[in-house]
Amino acid sequence: MHAWLCENPVGVDALVWKELPTPEPGPGQVRVRIHAASLNFPDLLVVQNKYQTKPDLPFVPGMEYAGVVEAVGEGVRQLSPGQNVACLAGTGGFATHALAPAAQCMPLPAGFPHMDAAAFILTYTTSHHALVDRARLAPGETVLVLGAAGGVGTAAIQIAKAVGARVIAAASSQEKCTLCRAIGADATIDYSQETATGGWRDAIRRLTDGQGPDVVYDPIGGEFAEPTFRSIAWRGRYLVVGFASGPIPSLPLNLALLKGASIVGVSWGGFSRREPEANAAALAELAQWYAQGRIKPVIDRTMPMAELKAAYARMGARAIQGKLVLVNP
């Protein structure tokens, strides 16, 4: 097998494409022949030693991938060789083969291609947990999605529409806003035209008839957080999903009091570990929505696995719309 190995987490340039022994699965594990792996923002952080989880060195990055089970370890009953799976194992995806805990592999139904499956679990389960579970989003409510052209943002747009909500998508260019409208957003705001200190709150007021959004989905943090929270509707729910822009914002708590609003933390990882049955039910609903054509991963482009460093550069430049997927021949 070959894999991108991180022996020193000082950045992307330190990754090395190496030939390694093909491993045999241990108890509870499966070996997957990887067909496709998606690039997620935590994949960038982890090779820079900036992610909250720090794998033992050396490690192979790549949180999320899809392929075919080649071998199963002792005690594995739910999967068998030849089965198509999607895996969210935290590491291992940027390679030709990986060992994954069987419990972290999702059997793929017929008609679910590896390309889509590799870009599905992390973004869609995060957005489903945020909007359906944590926010209790109801039909007819208005959702403002920040960072809407990214992986979790495009998933959030589709899930909100599947629930029956109205969606306002905020993105950093007209091209990205066009993508958001194409996948279901009812209205868009262009960050490059409306800044956090000039025009942003006016745009929100205009698009919500002065009421503000019922739910804010925020995976970016930074300077837009406070003015957005100031614009939220009465009984609004502000979903703290992540901090892709870098800075972690501080929100004045008196704003929550004045609006009767909630600041809601979204930790899908914690949810999936602590409430596995609820997480399984969410995955089942998402798989059903996919089969019905109500949701589908937005694939920015595919690139050969050997071009991982170029893929990272595209992510670092914030040029990805939806998800970038790396493929093995």
C-alpha positions in Angstrom: 0.0 0.0 0.0 0.9 3.7 -0.3 0.0 6.5 2.1 0.7 10.1 2.8 2.6 9.9 6.1 2.8 12.7 8.7 5.9 12.1 10.7 6.2 15.7 11.9 3.0 17.9 12.1 4.6 21.2 11.0 2.4 21.6 7.9 1.5 20.1 4.6 5.0 20.3 3.1 6.2 17.7 5.6 3.8 15.0 4.3 5.6 12.2 2.4 4.0 9.7 0.0 5.4 6.3 1.2 5.1 2.6 0.5 4.1 0.8 3.6 3.3 -2.8 4.5 -0.4 -3.6 3.9 -1.8 -4.2 7.4 -4.0 -7.0 8.6 -7.2 -6.0 10.6 -7.2 -6.6 14.3 -10.3 -7.4 16.4 -13.2 -5.2 15.5 -11.4 -3.7 12.5 -11.8 -3.9 8.7 -9.3 -3.2 6.0 -10.7 -1.0 3.3 -9.4 -0.5 -0.2 -9.9 3.2 -0.6 -11.5 4.5 -3.8 -12.2 8.1 -2.7 -11.4 10.3 0.3 -12.6 13.9 0.9 -10.6 16.8 2.2 -12.1 18.5 5.3 -10.9 21.5 7.2 -9.8 19.5 10.2 -7.5 17.5 7.8 -5.6 20.8 7.4 -5.5 21.6 11.1 -4.3 18.1 12.1 -1.1 18.2 10.0 -0.4 21.7 11.5 -0.7 20.3 15.0 -3.7 22.7 15.6 -6.6 20.3 15.8 -8.2 19.4 19.1 -7.4 15.7 18.6 -3.7 15.0 18.1 -3.0 11.5 16.7 0.1 9.5 17.7 3.0 10.0 15.3 3.4 8.9 12.6 -0.1 9.0 11.2 -1.9 9.1 7.9 -4.3 12.1 7.6 -7.7 11.8 6.0 -10.8 11.7 8.2 -13.3 10.5 5.7 -13.2 8.0 2.9 -15.1 5.3 1.0 -14.2 2.1 -0.6 -14.5 -1.7 -0.5 -13.9 -4.0 2.5 -11.0 -6.3 1.7 -10.7 -8.2 5.0 -12.4 -8.2 8.4 -10.9 -8.8 11.9 -12.1 -11.1 14.7 -15.5 -10.3 16.0 -16.7 -8.3 13.0 -20.2 -9.5 12.0 -21.9 -6.5 10.4 -19.4 -6.2 7.5 -17.9 -8.6 5.0 -15.3 -8.6 2.3 -16.6 -7.1 -1.0 -19.0 -4.7 0.8 -19.0 -1.0 -0.1 -18.6 1.3 2.9 -18.0 4.9 3.9 -15.8 5.4 6.9 -15.2 8.3 9.3 -12.3 7.1 11.3 -10.4 10.3 12.0 -7.2 9.3 10.2 -6.0 7.0 7.5 -7.9 8.2 4.4 -5.2 9.7 2.3 -3.8 6.3 1.2 -4.6 3.3 -0.9 -5.7 1.2 2.1 -6.7 1.8 5.7 -7.7 0.0 8.8 -10.9 1.3 10.4 -13.0 0.3 13.3 -16.0 -1.6 11.9 -18.3 0.5 14.1 -17.2 3.7 12.3 -18.0 2.3 8.8 -21.4 2.9 7.2 -22.6 0.1 4.8 -23.5 1.8 1.5 -26.9 1.0 -0.1 -27.0 0.2 -3.8 -26.7 3.3 -5.9 -24.6 5.3 -3.5 -21.3 5.9 -5.3 -17.9 6.1 -3.5 -17.5 9.7 -4.7 -20.6 10.9 -2.9 -20.1 8.6 0.1 -16.6 10.0 0.7 -18.1 13.5 1.0 -21.2 12.6 3.0 -20.9 11.5 6.6 -19.0 14.3 8.3 -20.7 17.3 6.7 -24.3 15.9 6.6 -24.3 14.4 10.1 -22.9 17.6 11.5 -25.5 19.7 9.8 -28.3 17.4 10.6 -27.3 17.3 14.2 -27.1 21.1 14.3 -30.4 21.9 12.5 -32.7 19.0 13.3 -31.5 18.0 16.7 -30.0 21.0 18.4 -32.0 23.8 16.8 -35.2 21.9 16.3 -35.7 23.7 13.0 -39.4 23.8 12.0 -41.0 24.2 8.6 -41.4 27.9 7.6 -38.6 29.2 9.9 -35.7 31.1 8.4 -32.1 29.9 8.6 -29.1 32.1 7.9 -26.1 29.8 6.9 -22.7 31.4 7.2 -19.8 30.0 5.1 -22.6 28.5 3.0 -20.5 27.5 0.0 -18.3 25.1 2.0 -18.8 21.5 2.8 -20.9 21.9 5.9 -22.6 25.0 4.5 -23.9 23.3 1.3 -25.1 20.4 3.5 -26.8 22.8 5.8 -28.7 24.5 2.9 -30.0 21.1 1.6 -31.0 19.8 5.0 -32.8 23.0 5.9 -34.7 22.9 2.7 -35.5 19.2 3.3 -37.0 20.2 6.6 -39.1 22.9 4.9 -37.3 26.0 6.1 -36.4 29.2 4.2 -32.7 29.6 3.7 -30.5 32.7 3.4 -26.9 31.7 2.4 -23.9 33.9 3.0 -20.8 33.4 1.0 -17.7 35.3 -0.1 -18.3 35.9 -3.8 -21.0 36.1 -6.4 -19.8 32.8 -7.8 -20.3 31.1 -4.5 -23.7 32.8 -4.0 -24.8 31.4 -7.4 -23.9 27.9 -6.3 -25.9 28.3 -3.1 -29.0 29.4 -5.0 -28.5 26.5 -7.4 -28.8 24.0 -4.5 -31.8 25.6 -2.9 -31.0 28.8 -1.1 -33.9 31.3 -1.3 -31.6 34.3 -0.9 -27.9 35.1 -0.6 -25.6 37.7 0.9 -22.2 38.3 -0.5 -19.5 39.0 2.2 -17.4 40.9 -0.3 -20.3 43.4 -0.8 -21.6 43.6 2.8 -19.0 43.7 5.5 -19.4 43.0 9.2 -19.3 46.7 10.0 -21.0 48.1 6.9 -24.2 46.8 5.3 -24.3 43.3 6.9 -27.1 43.9 9.4 -29.1 45.9 6.9 -28.9 43.0 4.4 -30.2 40.6 7.1 -33.0 43.0 8.1 -34.0 43.4 4.4 -34.1 39.7 3.7 -36.1 38.8 6.9 -38.6 41.7 6.8 -36.9 43.2 9.9 -37.5 40.1 12.0 -34.1 38.4 11.8 -33.3 34.8 11.2 -34.8 32.1 13.5 -31.7 30.0 13.3 -28.1 31.0 12.5 -25.7 28.2 11.4 -22.1 29.4 12.0 -19.1 27.3 11.0 -16.8 30.2 10.6 -16.8 32.4 13.7 -14.7 35.6 13.4 -15.9 39.1 12.9 -19.4 38.3 11.6 -20.5 36.5 14.7 -21.5 39.4 16.9 -23.3 41.5 14.3 -25.1 38.4 13.2 -26.2 37.5 16.8 -27.4 41.1 17.2 -29.6 40.5 14.2 -31.2 37.2 15.4 -34.9 36.9 15.8 -36.8 36.6 19.1 -36.2 33.1 20.5 -33.5 32.6 17.9 -30.9 29.8 18.1 -27.3 30.6 17.2 -25.5 27.4 16.3 -21.8 27.4 17.1 -20.5 24.8 14.6 -16.8 25.9 14.1 -14.2 28.6 13.6 -13.0 28.2 10.0 -12.1 31.9 9.8 -9.6 31.5 12.7 -10.6 33.8 15.5 -12.9 32.5 18.2 -15.5 35.3 18.8 -16.7 36.6 22.1 -20.5 37.3 22.3 -21.9 39.7 24.9 -24.3 37.5 26.9 -26.8 40.4 27.4 -27.7 40.0 23.8 -29.1 36.5 24.6 -31.1 38.0 27.4 -32.5 40.8 25.2 -33.5 38.5 22.4 -34.6 35.5 24.5 -32.1 33.8 22.3 -30.0 30.6 22.7 -26.3 30.1 21.9 -26.2 26.4 21.0 -23.0 24.3 20.8 -22.8 21.7 18.1 -20.4 18.8 18.7 -21.3 16.0 16.4 -18.4 13.9 17.6 -19.6 14.0 21.2 -23.1 13.3 20.1 -22.2 10.3 18.0 -20.2 8.8 20.9 -22.7 9.6 23.7 -25.9 9.0 21.8 -25.1 6.3 19.2 -28.7 5.2 18.7 -29.8 8.8 17.9 -26.9 9.2 15.6 -27.8 6.0 13.8 -31.3 7.3 13.3 -30.0 10.5 11.9 -27.8 8.6 9.4 -30.7 6.5 8.4 -32.8 9.6 7.7 -30.0 11.2 5.7 -29.5 8.0 3.6 -33.2 8.0 2.9 -33.1 11.7 1.8 -30.1 10.9 -0.4 -32.0 8.0 -2.1 -35.0 10.4 -2.6 -32.7 13.0 -4.3 -33.4 15.6 -1.6 -29.7 15.9 -0.6 -26.5 15.3 -2.6 -22.9 16.3 -1.8 -21.6 19.2 -3.8 -18.3 18.0 -5.3 -16.0 21.0 -6.2 -13.6 18.7 -8.1 -11.8 15.4 -8.0 -8.0 15.1 -7.9 -5.6 12.1 -7.9 -4.6 11.0 -4.4 -1.0 11.8 -5.4 -1.9 15.5 -5.7 -2.9 15.8 -2.1 -0.6 18.8 -1.5 -2.2 20.7 -4.4 -5.6 19.9 -2.9 -4.5 21.3 0.5 -3.3 24.5 -1.3 -6.7 24.9 -2.8 -8.3 24.5 0.6 -5.9 27.0 2.2 -6.8 29.5 -0.5 -10.5 29.0 0.3 -11.2 28.1 -3.3 -13.2 25.0 -2.6 -17.0 25.1 -3.2 -18.6 22.1 -1.4 -16.1 19.2 -1.1 -12.9 18.3 -2.8 -12.5 14.5 -3.3 -9.2 12.6 -3.9 -9.4 9.4 -5.8 -7.2 6.3 -6.3 -6.8 4.7 -9.7 
